[in-house]
């Protein structure tokens, strides 16, 4: 998917290049520097939406106006307000080393955008633009476009000479306005400037580093008539060739590429432009070392070898190698240097954008720690120091040995309710998992047979009691005694029948939860005396059982021998609550849970919220604290134990 940010930046770059094409056309039709400057500034203001442009200089605390557009006559007129604001703000730019400064003079906000020409000692020259309003992204685009305008002015200035200057006062400061005399340098300089702008117009829209590097090499070779153009990237003091004109891919192991890298390395180490030419009079500096360039020319038959360093904001970033280029007159050389200075920031930004985030963070740490650890082998020193600090702290600082294991809640005491007699299951009032209180009815057996027995016994009792009364009236004492005995026996049987009637209701003997199987499907089926029907677990006797891996159980056993071992647990049903327990014992026999062999560690629940309903069978996770150990031991103990086991097998 295309990146909207890259698309917008590419569109903006193409729009700027299109406008500068018109600028160059107007420049080519100019016959003197006055016309060239006016054309450059007019189209520059249109390109960036600026109120005006000015070339400012500062030397020994005095601000000078070199030129401005729109122009004014310092002899008869007062400088406009925007020019005064830029001149006053120029000192702030020097102090802050910035590009964009808010002037805040009018409603909506005004900004000064400054792009420096050069700075040597206490003297500096800059190109300044007065822009009304705008967001930070827009202002940064203005600064980028001004860099091209600045370069165009710089190259056009070489076609003119200064012939006059006039002094006046700007806001209490001494200001000098310079005028430039026209010249007749011809159209060669304009053609060079056109080549520069067109090369940058091809490089600027590129969104990938290799694409931009290859485009730069191809355009320089085509427009300046070079036999070979190579771009090398500097990293850690070494040059690596990254792009060649007319070659999409190449091998750095070939002899030709190695020779070209040596020539570029020579320019990098001397931090200057290196030229070797068979023609006399083209040497830039007799003191420049050209051994690698001379060897390259002797092997490849090249007549002219030129290496140009491309400097980025962080220093030397690239080196451009030009083989058999044009005769290096001042205008050719200026054009090549201008291409290098303007293309380097773009290449640098693309290179940084394609680096990994971790690499960027590491490079930032290296830059910030260079002052502390010294300029040589900073990365090694920093890595060694960090590893040393890390190991020292891991040996000194101790932590708790925590064993994590799955956990289950289960009941210690369970009560089973059975059928008191042979009967039928008449009613079921509870289901598995229901909470019951002591005395709650769980279910009922069929009472029809017992009810009939009770009615028969009541009738027998009444009959014998009536017979005993009748015998007493007749004076038959013996028969009356026998009748009373029969009535008493019927009363005893009636009491037992009533007791059996009461036992037909199965009531819970404790507070707890029903953990037996569901009896509802068995409703109406016959049951035998003593058959288990309902099982209730006492909630007051719940405990936790953790399944601990066999390699961790030794830590718990060792800690139990030294004192009490405690832990905490959380349940899947209540993940936001933490409860505590005390380890009571480790089961002596191993059990298999899933595919892991382990031991059951049983514990007593210490505290649980009063409103929390714990039920047998609930699952969760337990964390058992089993002593103290150093951080290094905590992090490596499992790996060390496995290594010991493997070594024991092998040895």
Secondary structure, DSSP 8 states (H G I E B T S, - for coil): ---HHHHHHHHHHHHHHHHHHHHHHHHHH--SHHHHHHHHHHHHHHHHT-SEEEEEEEETTEEEEEEEES---TTTS---HHHHHHHHHHHHHHHHT-SEEE---STT-EEEEEEEEEEETTEEEEEEEEEES--HHHHHHHHHHHHHHHHHHHHHHTT-EEEEEEEEEETTEEEEEEEEE-----SHHHHHHHHHHHHHHHHHT--SHHHHHHHHHHHHHHHHT-SEEEEEEEETTEEEEEEETTBS---TTSHHHHHHHHHHHHHHHHTS-EEEESSTT--S-TTS--HHHHHHHHHH--SEEEEEEEEETTEEEEEEEEES-----HHHHHHHHHHHHHHHHHHHHHHHHTS-HHHHHHHHHHHHHHHHH-SSSHHHHHHHHHHHHHHHHHHHSEEEEEEEEEEEEEES-EEEEE-SSSEEEEEE---TT-EE-TT-EEEEE--HHHHHHHHHHHHHHHHHHHHHHHHHHHT-HHHHHHHHHHHHHHHHHHHHHHHHHHHTEEE-SSSEEE-S---GGGTT-EE-TT-EEEEEEEGGGEEEEEEEETTTHHHHHHHHHHS--EEEEEESTTTT--EEEEEEEEEEEEEEETTEEEEEEEEEEEE--TT----TT-EEEEEEEEEEEEHHHHHHHHHHHHHHHHHHHH-
